[in-house]
Amino acid sequence: MKLDGKVAVITGAARGLGRACAERFLQEGAKLVLADIDGAELARTADALGRPANVLAVPTDVTKREQVGALIAAAVERFCRLDIMLNNAGIARSQPFLDIAEGDFDAVLGVNLKGAFFGTQAAGRRMVTQGGGGVIVNMSSINALLANPNLATYAMSKGGMNQLTAVAAMALAPHGIRVVGIGPGTILTEMVEKAIMTSDEARRAVLSRTPIGRCGEPSEIASVAAFLASDDASYMTGQTIYPDGGRLVLNYTVPVADG
Ligand SMILES: NC(=O)c1ccc[n+]([C@@H]2O[C@H](COP(=O)([O-])OP(=O)(O)OC[C@H]3O[C@@H](n4cnc5c(N)ncnc54)[C@H](O)[C@@H]3O)[C@@H](O)[C@H]2O)c1
């Protein structure tokens, strides 16, 4: 088991990629502190994991600094330490660039970038206090590097997140703390169904740019998260890696089957 005895906090854990990472981390032997703004769904997810002694659910809005601080404190109170922080909570708004209002910018940057910053700082402080070591994983996106005009706020937030990963890695390296990012391609979760796969045309647009010919499964991101959070990735820090079905290196479009 890659994460035996490690204490991991996962934000945005009620569903989607966060939930898949929770399932995988638990299989790998970790103790989990799960956070989400949707407290009811979070409680259902924690119950479904079926290991109450090793799973704590803490309803948290990652845009609120004091709530993120309380989340880390709850993890330490329950499991005595913190080894892994997965800043996964995120939102996307699909809208034309010229229609973006200040509230849209604040909402998306607030969760995706400010929330991850709060999580990185609070986790980093705790890891330093307990003597160093630990891993912080930020859930970025291929949109950190691509420029989809209908996902501008999302792209800006994830581009910023890649730099958060890089600068935090430099700041925390002297303490033996690694900071790494994951930039998934299109993975079938609720976010993608609501914000991206909204029509057959949208589906074709995604698949024509996906050499592997299908969207990813949440478990295919969770396995990368487990690797990065483990000692198997002990020489990696500051980077974001991209499980994306070949999307980023593609320089043409591929045929898409009907359906
Ligand atoms: N699904 C994909 O294809 C994909 C691709 C690239 C990156 N990502 C990233 O992966 C992460 C998870 O995405 P997903 O597809 O599982 O989305 P999702 O919508 O299925 O799940 C996101 C979770 O975050 C929670 N959340 C939202 N705002 C929050 C807040 N303020 N505080 C705490 N929790 C909050 C939601 O309640 C939800 O449970 C996001 O950061 C997203 O940007 C997803």
The ligand as a MOL file (V3000), in Angstrom:
LIG
                    3D

  0  0  0     0  0            999 V3000
M  V30 BEGIN CTAB
M  V30 COUNTS 44 48 0 0 0
M  V30 BEGIN ATOM
M  V30 1 N -13.5870 16.4670 -14.6750 0
M  V30 2 C -12.6490 16.9230 -15.4670 0
M  V30 3 O -12.6100 16.6210 -16.6660 0
M  V30 4 C -11.5580 17.7990 -14.9330 0
M  V30 5 C -10.5170 18.1080 -15.8090 0
M  V30 6 C -9.4750 18.9040 -15.3540 0
M  V30 7 C -9.4910 19.3630 -14.0590 0
M  V30 8 N -10.5390 19.0680 -13.2340 0 CHG=1
M  V30 9 C -10.4860 19.6030 -11.8810 0
M  V30 10 O -10.7060 18.5660 -10.9490 0
M  V30 11 C -11.3280 19.0880 -9.7840 0
M  V30 12 C -12.5740 18.2690 -9.4890 0
M  V30 13 O -13.4440 18.3660 -10.6000 0
M  V30 14 P -14.6900 17.3850 -10.8260 0
M  V30 15 O -14.7970 17.1770 -12.2850 0
M  V30 16 O -14.6140 16.2470 -9.8950 0 CHG=-1
M  V30 17 O -15.8790 18.3880 -10.4020 0
M  V30 18 P -17.2340 18.1280 -9.5840 0
M  V30 19 O -18.0840 19.3200 -9.8540 0
M  V30 20 O -17.7890 16.7840 -9.8940 0
M  V30 21 O -16.7270 18.1350 -8.0710 0
M  V30 22 C -16.1800 19.2950 -7.4880 0
M  V30 23 C -16.4810 19.2970 -6.0080 0
M  V30 24 O -15.9650 20.5200 -5.4500 0
M  V30 25 C -16.9070 21.0030 -4.5220 0
M  V30 26 N -16.7750 22.4530 -4.3100 0
M  V30 27 C -17.1540 23.4530 -5.1400 0
M  V30 28 N -16.9150 24.6430 -4.5680 0
M  V30 29 C -16.3660 24.3870 -3.3490 0
M  V30 30 C -15.9230 25.2100 -2.2940 0
M  V30 31 N -16.0080 26.5580 -2.3460 0
M  V30 32 N -15.4130 24.6210 -1.1820 0
M  V30 33 C -15.3460 23.2600 -1.0930 0
M  V30 34 N -15.7730 22.4440 -2.0660 0
M  V30 35 C -16.2790 22.9970 -3.1790 0
M  V30 36 C -18.2530 20.6380 -5.1320 0
M  V30 37 O -19.3220 20.6680 -4.1690 0
M  V30 38 C -17.9770 19.2540 -5.6980 0
M  V30 39 O -18.2710 18.2310 -4.7770 0
M  V30 40 C -11.6170 20.5660 -10.0700 0
M  V30 41 O -10.5970 21.3700 -9.5190 0
M  V30 42 C -11.5720 20.6280 -11.5760 0
M  V30 43 O -11.2230 21.9060 -12.0430 0
M  V30 44 C -11.5760 18.2970 -13.6410 0
M  V30 END ATOM
M  V30 BEGIN BOND
M  V30 1 1 1 2
M  V30 2 2 2 3
M  V30 3 1 2 4
M  V30 4 1 4 5
M  V30 5 2 4 44
M  V30 6 2 5 6
M  V30 7 1 6 7
M  V30 8 2 7 8
M  V30 9 1 8 9
M  V30 10 1 8 44
M  V30 11 1 9 10
M  V30 12 1 9 42
M  V30 13 1 10 11
M  V30 14 1 11 12
M  V30 15 1 11 40
M  V30 16 1 12 13
M  V30 17 1 13 14
M  V30 18 2 14 15
M  V30 19 1 14 16
M  V30 20 1 14 17
M  V30 21 1 17 18
M  V30 22 2 18 19
M  V30 23 1 18 20
M  V30 24 1 18 21
M  V30 25 1 21 22
M  V30 26 1 22 23
M  V30 27 1 23 24
M  V30 28 1 23 38
M  V30 29 1 24 25
M  V30 30 1 25 26
M  V30 31 1 25 36
M  V30 32 1 26 27
M  V30 33 1 26 35
M  V30 34 2 27 28
M  V30 35 1 28 29
M  V30 36 1 29 30
M  V30 37 2 29 35
M  V30 38 1 30 31
M  V30 39 2 30 32
M  V30 40 1 32 33
M  V30 41 2 33 34
M  V30 42 1 34 35
M  V30 43 1 36 37
M  V30 44 1 36 38
M  V30 45 1 38 39
M  V30 46 1 40 41
M  V30 47 1 40 42
M  V30 48 1 42 43
M  V30 END BOND
M  V30 END CTAB
M  END
